[in-house]
Amino acid sequence: MGYREFPPPPHLRDLVECAWVVDGPPAAVRVLPDGCMDLMRMADRVVVAGPDTTAFVSEQKCAVATGIRFRPGVLPRLLGIPAAELRDNRVALELLRPNVGGGSLMQCTERLLRAESGPETAPWRLAVLRHVTERLGSGAAVHSVADEIGWSARNLQRQCAAVYGYGPATLRRILRFRRAVGMLNSGMSAAETAITSGYADQAHLSRQVHELAGVPASQLGNGA
């Protein structure tokens, strides 16, 4: 019972972080921003969860919800829709891509892969996308990352909204927050987490966690 994650099939690991399930009595679920987008099945509906800029409280009304969490920047290119258009939103898959629904979420994903023919939302190969995500997630400056991929900082700034749903500064902030939450959930102290994840001090970490999660760090659990 509760929230559990499962590894994706080997051929999808470059695109998908995990599959997940939440089961148990219907209840409110606090979903933390992580830079990712998900496909979710709740009852008989398949929903696209856009990139969040703050915690999203989902009123789960079904006994079981399942999902596939895509790596940052991946799902918009499969949908052919800029991530910024889905920011802080949940939209039925049938409204975005009416011909790929039905069956399991993995089957929906396979159809999206085969049907990838919409407008290009990411001007980078997947290897470059991973590089940009990793470098911004580690706190690298925009101009440094732009130089590494042969772009101008201005172009990188502009493209990030379509690729990730927000600019590089917000992406850095969210990925750092996600890393910190993982450390806190593993039992690391707040002081050590602040130092390890790149915050100025523990007070800075506490402020950022409260802004992005909507609750103090002490109230965070191992949820979605």
Residue pairs with C-beta under 8 A, 6 or more apart in sequence:
1 23
1 24
2 22
2 23
2 24
3 20
3 21
3 22
3 29
3 222
3 223
3 224
4 20
4 21
5 18
5 19
5 20
6 18
6 19
6 20
6 21
7 13
7 18
7 19
8 15
8 16
8 17
8 18
8 19
8 68
9 106
12 106
12 109
14 71
14 126
14 130
15 70
15 71
15 74
15 78
15 109
15 113
15 126
16 68
16 69
16 70
16 71
16 74
16 109
17 36
17 69
17 70
17 71
18 68
18 69
19 66
19 67
19 68
19 69
19 105
19 106
20 66
20 67
20 68
20 69
20 224
21 64
21 65
21 66
21 67
22 29
22 60
22 64
22 65
22 66
22 224
23 63
23 64
23 65
24 63
25 63
26 60
26 61
26 62
26 63
27 60
28 57
28 58
28 59
28 60
29 57
29 58
29 60
29 223
29 224
30 55
30 56
30 57
30 58
30 213
30 214
30 215
30 223
31 49
31 52
31 55
31 56
31 57
31 58
31 223
31 224
32 52
32 55
32 177
32 178
32 181
32 212
32 213
32 220
32 223
32 224
33 51
33 52
33 53
33 54
33 55
33 56
33 174
33 177
33 178
33 212
34 52
34 69
34 174
34 175
34 178
35 51
35 72
35 133
35 137
35 164
35 171
35 174
35 175
35 178
36 51
36 69
36 70
36 71
36 72
37 48
37 49
37 50
37 51
37 69
37 70
37 74
37 75
37 76
37 83
37 86
37 165
38 48
38 49
38 67
38 68
38 69
38 70
38 75
39 46
39 47
39 48
39 49
39 67
39 68
39 70
39 75
39 93
39 105
39 108
39 109
40 46
40 47
40 48
40 49
40 65
40 66
40 67
40 90
40 105
41 47
41 65
41 66
41 67
41 105
42 60
42 61
42 62
42 65
43 61
43 62
45 92
46 92
46 93
46 94
46 101
46 105
46 108
47 90
47 91
47 92
47 93
48 75
48 79
48 86
48 90
48 91
48 92
48 93
48 96
49 56
49 67
49 90
50 83
50 85
50 86
50 87
50 88
50 89
50 90
50 91
50 165
51 72
51 83
51 86
51 87
51 88
51 164
51 165
51 166
52 87
52 88
53 87
53 88
53 166
53 170
53 174
54 88
54 211
54 212
54 213
54 214
55 212
55 213
55 214
55 215
56 88
57 214
66 105
67 105
67 224
68 105
68 106
68 109
70 78
71 130
71 133
72 129
72 133
72 164
72 171
72 175
73 83
73 122
73 129
73 132
73 133
73 163
73 164
74 126
74 129
75 83
76 82
76 83
76 86
76 121
76 122
76 162
76 163
76 165
77 116
77 120
77 121
77 122
77 163
78 109
78 112
78 113
78 116
79 96
79 97
79 112
79 118
79 121
80 97
80 116
80 117
80 118
80 119
80 120
80 121
81 96
81 118
81 119
81 121
82 121
82 161
82 162
83 121
83 161
83 162
83 163
83 164
83 165
84 161
84 162
84 165
84 166
86 165
87 165
87 166
93 100
93 101
93 108
94 101
97 112
97 115
99 111
99 115
100 108
100 111
100 112
100 115
101 108
102 108
121 162
121 163
122 129
122 159
122 162
122 163
123 159
124 132
124 149
124 163
128 149
129 163
131 145
131 148
131 149
132 145
132 149
132 156
132 163
133 164
133 171
133 175
135 144
135 145
135 148
136 142
136 145
136 168
136 171
136 172
136 175
137 171
137 172
137 175
137 176
137 179
139 172
139 176
139 198
142 153
142 156
142 157
142 168
142 169
143 153
145 156
145 168
146 152
146 153
146 155
146 156
149 156
151 159
156 168
157 167
157 168
160 166
160 167
160 168
160 171
161 167
164 171
166 174
173 208
173 212
174 212
176 197
176 198
176 199
176 208
177 208
177 209
177 212
177 213
179 197
180 193
180 194
180 197
180 199
180 205
180 208
180 209
181 209
181 213
181 220
183 192
183 193
183 196
183 197
184 190
184 193
184 217
184 220
185 220
185 221
185 222
188 196
190 202
190 205
190 206
190 217
191 202
193 199
193 205
194 200
194 201
194 202
194 204
194 205
197 205
199 205
199 208
205 217
206 216
206 217
209 216
209 217
209 220
210 216
210 217
213 219
213 220
